[in-house]
């Protein structure tokens, strides 16, 4: 076994703290990565706090992982020692179901194996990127360009692909009006990709103070959703709404802003069920859809697109000892726009 160190939450009421544990040895098809940076996702806190489902503890969070390959198995074909690489939200899947064969491992019929708070196919718990090293089968590792700031690349492995994938699936681009709900870790990436794809982008936010930031990110318009006049002015005007908010909010308000046959795409994950009135949908033939991360091939496509167009996340780099304070700030929306842990501080 490989000795590893990291930060783990021992239970749902205690913040992550130093913990030593073991990773499996590098198998024939495995890649071992020395972790340089790991993004902090709101889902880390949701899972630590058991807000979605009962967790597996001790829990080492983190699924926005970038670093350098330090060892490869004998049968590894795609990667070599010394190469920059990344790991996102999943580390395995059945590989044989219809979805996996179509490059949709995130929708594996058997269920994919999550990077942390999951059981691997060997029955052992998975541990994430708040640690110094990780061992992953090569099919779930992606290559990372050295053209970009590596720390700022880390959140692309979740926040990036979570917004890139639905925009690509629904072919959002030139001629479309796209609204992005929320300007946080997910939302700011939705704005960047929407603009890069050629859509006319509007940010919908409860906070008027974020308008300058939205415009700096490339958004063409900004609407304060607590201002009735501003909301009224955009009723029935959007082809797509990308909803990135993980807190409770009124879906019916946003559905009223869609054009006929418009689609509301949910990528945020509020902990409570959301109510949708029938007459928010029926009169305009509107749709509510959901999307999660992309498959491995699409994640690589996204990273290559970002390298070509110089797109990364806006981040604040932190020491791992400050993770509890980062969580508190994240809940308050006090980060522009993603915390990233410098694992050199472990």
N, C-alpha and C positions, 0 to 999 in steps of 0.2 A: 504493500500500500504506500501511497505518497502522503507524506505529512504536509498538512496545509494549515494555514491560520487565517482567521477572518473575524468578522463581527456577526454575532448571531443573537436573535431575540429568543430568550429561553422560554417565554410564554407570552400570551396575548396582552398582558398588562405591563410588560417590562421592555424597555428600549434595547436595541442591539448593543452588545458589549463584546469585548475580546473573547475568542473561543478558538481552540485548536481541534482539528478533526482530520479525517483521512479521506483522500480521494483514491479511486481505483488506479491500479497500474495501467500504463499505456498499452492497450491491446493492439492487435494487428491493424485495425482500421481506425485507431484513435489518434487524436492530436492533443498535445498538452500545450497550454498557453500560459505564459506568465502575464498576469493581468496588470495593466498599467492604469487604466481608468474604468470606472463603472458609473453609469448614470443612475440617478435616484428618481424612480417613477412613483406616481401617486399609488399605483397598485401595490408597491412594496408596503406601504402603510396599511392599505386595505387588508392585505393578507396577514400582516403581523397582528392586526387587531381583530382578526376573524370576522371581518365585515361582510365577506362574500360566502365563505364556507369554513368549516373547521380546518385549522392549519396543522402542519407537521412540525413539531418543535423538538429541539432547538431549530430555528429557521434562519438560514443565511440568505438574505434577499439579494436582489440584483440581477437584471437580465438585459443590461445595456453594456456589454463587455467588449473592451478592445485591449489588445496587447500584442505580444510577440511569441511566435511558436518556438518552443524550446525542445520539443521531442515529437517525433512522428512514429507511428507503427510501421511494421515491415511492409504492409500492403497498401499504405496510403499513397495515392497517386496525384492528388491535386495540390498538396502543400509540402513545403520544405522548411527545415529549421531556419530560423532567422526572419521568416516572412511575417509581416503584420497581418493580424487576423481579428475577427470579431465573432461573438456569439450573442444571439438575441434571446427571444422568449422561450424557445423550445430546443431540446437537445436530442430528441428521438421521436420516432413514430413507427407505425407498423411497416411502412414502406411498400405494402402490397395492395392496399385497398384502392378503390377507384380514385378517390381524392388524392392520395399520395402519388399515384401514378401520373396524375395530371399536374403535379407540382403544387398541390394544395395541402401540404403536410399539416398546416394549421387547422385544417378541418378533417384530419384523420378520423375515419369511422370508428376506430378503436379508441380514439383520444390520443393526442400527442403527449409526449413527456415534457413537462415544463422544466425550465432551467432551475427553478427552485420550488419548494413547497409541493413536490410531486414525488411519485414513486417511479423509479426507473423500471425497465423491463426485467431487471434482476431483482426487483423487490426492495431495493435500497432507496432511502430518501435522496433527493437531489439537493445540492447546495449551490447557491448562486455566486454572483460576482463581487460581493463585499468580502473579497478574499484575495489571496496572493496568486492562486493558480487554479486552473480548471482543466479537466480532461473530457473531451467531447468527440464523438464519432465524426469522421471527416465530412459526412454528408450534411452536417448541421453547423459547419464552420464556413464563414464567408471571408473573402480577402478584402483588405482595407488599403486604400491608396495612401501613399506617403505624401501626396500633394496637399492634404488638408490637415488642419489642427486636430491631432488625434483625440485630445480630450473632448473637443466639440463634435467629433464623429460619434462618440459613444451613444448619445441619445437617439441617433438615427436608427439604432437597432431595435427600438420600440416606438418612441414618439414619431420618428421619421417614417418607418414602414407602416405604422398604424394609420397615418394620414395619406401616404403615397398610394397604398393599395386600393382603397375605395375610390379615390380620384381617378386612378387608372381604370378600374373595373367599370365605372360609370362613364368613362371617356370624357371627363370634364376637361374643357379646354376653350379654345377660341370660340367666341359667340355665346358662351354661357355666362350667366350671372350666378356666382357662388357666394353664399354667406357662410362665414365661419363663426360658430357660437363659442365664445370664450377665447381668451388670448393667454393661455398658459403654455405648459410644455408641449401639449399636442397642438393647441390652436396656432401657436406661432409657426409651427412647421406646416400646418394646413395652409396658412397664408403664403408662405414661401413657395410651396409646391403649386398652389392654385395660380399664383402669379406667373411662375415659371412655365406652366402649361398654357398660359394665354387667356385664362378666364378673367372676368371683371369681378374683383373680390371686395366684399364688404365684411367688416368685422362687426358682430353683434355682441355687445358687452354691457354689463350692469355698471361698469366703472368708466365714467367720462375721462378719468385721468389717463386711461390707456390709449387715447386717440393718437397722440403724437407717436407712441411706440408702434401702433398699428400702421400708421402711414410710413414710418421709417422702415418697416418690414416689407413695404410694397403694396399694402392694401390701398384700394382706390377710394373706398368710402368707409365711414364709421357711423354706427347707430347705437345710441344709448337706449337700452331696452326699457328703462324706467321712465323714459320721456314719451308720453303718449303721442305727441305730435310727430316725433321722429319715427316712431313705429308705424303710425298711420300712413306716413309718406312712402313706406316700402311694402305695404300690404300687397300680396299677390305678385311680387316682382322677381322672385328668385327661382331659377331652375333647380338648384340644389342647395341644401343646407348641410354643412358638415358640423355636427354637434359634438364638441370635445369635452363637455362639462361632466365632471364626476360627482357633482353635488346635486341635490334635488332641485328640479326646475320645471316650469310649466311647458310641456310639449305643445299644448294647444295654441299657445301664443305664437310659437315659431311656425307651426303648420299653417297659420293664417298668412304667413309671409311668402308661401310658395305659390308659384304659378300653377295653372291647371296642369295636371300630370307631373307636378314637381315631386322631388324625392328628398326626404329628410333622412340623412345617414347618421346613425348613432355610433360613435366610437368611444365616447366617454362611458363610464360604467357606474352610475349612481347606485348606492347600496339598497335603496328602496324601489319597489315596482313603480312604474310611471303610468299615469292615467291618460288615456287618449280617448277623447270624445268621438263617437261615430261621425258626428256632423263636422268634425275637423277634417275628415278624410273624404266622405262621400261626395259633397258638392263639387269638389275640384279634382276627383279621381287622383287623389294624392297618395303617396306611399311613405311608409316608415320602414326603413331598412337598417340593418346592423352590419358591422364589419369589424374584423379583428386584424391581426398582423397579416403580412403576406407570407407566401411560401419561401423556401430558401432561394430558389431561382429569382423570384421577384425581389427579394431582399438584396441579392447581389446586383440586380438591375438598378435598384434604387441607389445603392452605394456608388455604382458606376456613373449614374446620372448626376449625383451630387458632386463627384470628383470632376466631371466635365463642366458643370455649371457653378462650381465653387459654392455649394450650399452645405452649411453645417448648422447645428443648433446654437442658439445664444445661451451661454452657460455661465455659471458661477462655480469655480473650482473650490472644493472644501477638503479639509482634513477629515479622516474617517471618525475621529473622536468627536466631531461636531455634528454627527448624523442626527441626534435627537433634536438639536436646535434647528437643523435644516428641516426636519419634519414639521416642527411647529410653524416655521415660516412658510413652508409649502402649503399647509392647510389654510393659511391666511392669504395666500396668493402673493407672498412677498419674495418672489424670485423672478429674475428675468433671464431665461425662462425655464432653465433646467439646472438643478444641482448635479455636479459630477464629482465623484470621490477620486482623489489622487491616492492610488494604492501605495505609492511610495511612502505615505504617512502611516501605513499600517504597522 
